Each structure stands twice: as structure tokens, then as C-alpha cells.
Amino acid sequence: MVLIAVVLLALLKQYNPVYAVIAGILCCGLVLTAAIAAMFPVMDSLLSLAEQISAAQMMPLVKAMGIVILGQIARDVCKDAGQTALAGQVELAARALILFAALPLFQQLLQVISGLLG
């Protein structure tokens, strides 16, 4: 399905680049929908893991996964539109947001280490 979309988008880009970008975004949405449907077993595993650990420890991981997925999609859309500088900035912003989302985990890790040393 994706290979057919790539060929059709390449042909469309020659004749109307604006429609090619819009069609590419729609194709990304379809692929994302299929990927989300395939991720249900992963989500079930994460939910069973969440029962074993606290929600405070699980939420940063879930947030980071969402940021990774959305950042990758946004970066790829920017690259397809020919905006490589903007794509780099989107990637940088996604990395900064991931670090911010993981900050509670780093704090908990430091507390555990200081408890072991002290």
C-alpha cells in the first residue's frame, strides 16, 4: 500500500506539488491509523505493566512515546514539503519535550541512588 502511494505521490508531485503534499499527509494519516491499530497488543502489555508499577512512573513513558511518534510524523511532513530546516527544528523540539517528559523519572532515579548511598 505504501509503495503504491509513493509512486502515485511522485507522479502527482510533477503535476501539482501542493496536492502532492496534501495527499502525502492523508497517506501518513492512513498509515498512522494502521500503526495504531497494530499497537493495541503493545498497549495491552503496557497496561499490565502499569498495574505492577505506579502511574507516576508510567505516565512519563507514555508521554515520551507519544512525543516520539508525533515528532517523527511532523518531521517527515516537513521534509516532504521541502522544509528541511523546519524539520530539524521539529526534531529538536521533540527531543527537548521528551527530556522534559522524562524529568520525573530522572528525579526518582536520583532519589533511589541517594537513598542507596545515604
C-alpha positions as CSV (number, residue, x, y, z in Angstrom):
1,M,0.0,0.0,0.0
2,V,2.8,2.4,0.9
3,L,4.8,1.7,-2.2
4,I,1.8,2.4,-4.4
5,A,1.2,5.7,-2.5
6,V,4.9,6.7,-3.0
7,V,4.7,6.1,-6.8
8,L,1.4,7.9,-7.1
9,L,2.7,10.8,-5.0
10,A,5.8,11.1,-7.1
11,L,3.7,11.4,-10.2
12,L,1.3,13.9,-8.6
13,K,4.3,15.9,-7.4
14,Q,5.3,16.5,-11.0
15,Y,2.0,17.9,-12.0
16,N,0.8,19.6,-8.8
17,P,3.2,19.8,-5.8
18,V,0.5,21.3,-3.5
19,Y,-1.8,18.4,-3.9
20,A,1.1,16.0,-3.5
21,V,1.8,17.4,-0.1
22,I,-1.9,17.2,0.9
23,A,-2.1,13.7,-0.4
24,G,1.1,12.7,1.4
25,I,-0.3,14.0,4.7
26,L,-3.5,12.0,4.1
27,C,-1.4,8.9,3.3
28,C,0.5,9.4,6.5
29,G,-2.7,9.6,8.4
30,L,-3.9,6.3,6.9
31,V,-0.6,4.6,7.8
32,L,-0.7,6.1,11.3
33,T,-4.2,4.7,11.8
34,A,-3.0,1.2,10.7
35,A,0.0,1.5,13.0
36,I,-2.1,2.5,16.0
37,A,-4.4,-0.5,15.3
38,A,-1.3,-2.7,15.3
39,M,-0.1,-1.2,18.6
40,F,-3.1,-2.5,20.6
41,P,-1.2,-5.6,21.8
42,V,1.7,-3.3,22.9
43,M,-0.8,-1.1,24.8
44,D,-2.2,-4.1,26.5
45,S,1.3,-5.1,27.6
46,L,1.9,-1.6,28.9
47,L,-1.4,-1.6,30.8
48,S,-0.4,-4.9,32.5
49,L,3.0,-3.3,33.3
50,A,1.2,-0.2,34.7
51,E,-0.6,-2.5,37.2
52,Q,2.7,-3.5,38.6
53,I,4.3,0.0,38.8
54,S,2.7,3.3,39.8
55,A,1.0,5.6,37.3
56,A,3.6,8.3,38.2
57,Q,6.3,6.1,36.8
58,M,4.3,5.0,33.8
59,M,3.0,8.4,32.5
60,P,6.4,9.8,31.5
61,L,7.0,6.7,29.3
62,V,3.6,7.0,27.7
63,K,4.1,10.8,27.1
64,A,7.6,10.2,25.6
65,M,6.2,7.5,23.2
66,G,3.5,9.9,22.0
67,I,6.0,12.7,21.5
68,V,8.3,10.4,19.6
69,I,5.5,9.3,17.2
70,L,4.1,12.8,16.7
71,G,7.6,14.4,16.3
72,Q,8.6,11.8,13.7
73,I,5.4,12.4,11.7
74,A,5.8,16.2,11.9
75,R,9.4,16.0,10.8
76,D,8.6,13.7,7.9
77,V,5.8,16.0,6.7
78,C,8.2,19.0,6.9
79,K,10.9,17.1,4.9
80,D,8.3,16.1,2.3
81,A,7.3,19.7,1.9
82,G,10.9,20.6,1.3
83,Q,11.3,22.4,4.6
84,T,14.4,20.7,5.9
85,A,15.4,23.5,8.3
86,L,11.9,23.3,9.9
87,A,12.1,19.5,10.0
88,G,15.4,19.9,12.0
89,Q,13.7,22.3,14.5
90,V,10.7,20.0,14.9
91,E,13.1,17.1,15.7
92,L,15.0,19.3,18.2
93,A,11.7,20.4,19.9
94,A,10.6,16.8,20.1
95,R,13.8,15.8,21.8
96,A,13.5,18.6,24.3
97,L,9.9,17.6,25.1
98,I,11.0,14.0,25.6
99,L,13.6,15.1,28.1
100,F,11.0,17.3,29.9
101,A,8.6,14.4,30.0
102,A,11.2,12.1,31.4
103,L,12.3,14.5,34.1
104,P,10.2,12.9,36.8
105,L,11.9,9.6,36.1
106,F,15.3,11.2,36.4
107,Q,14.3,12.7,39.8
108,Q,13.0,9.3,41.1
109,L,16.3,7.7,39.9
110,L,18.3,10.3,41.8
111,Q,16.2,9.7,44.9
112,V,16.8,6.0,44.7
113,I,20.6,6.5,44.2
114,S,20.8,8.9,47.1
115,G,18.9,6.5,49.3
116,L,21.3,3.7,48.5
117,L,24.3,5.9,49.1
118,G,23.0,7.6,52.3
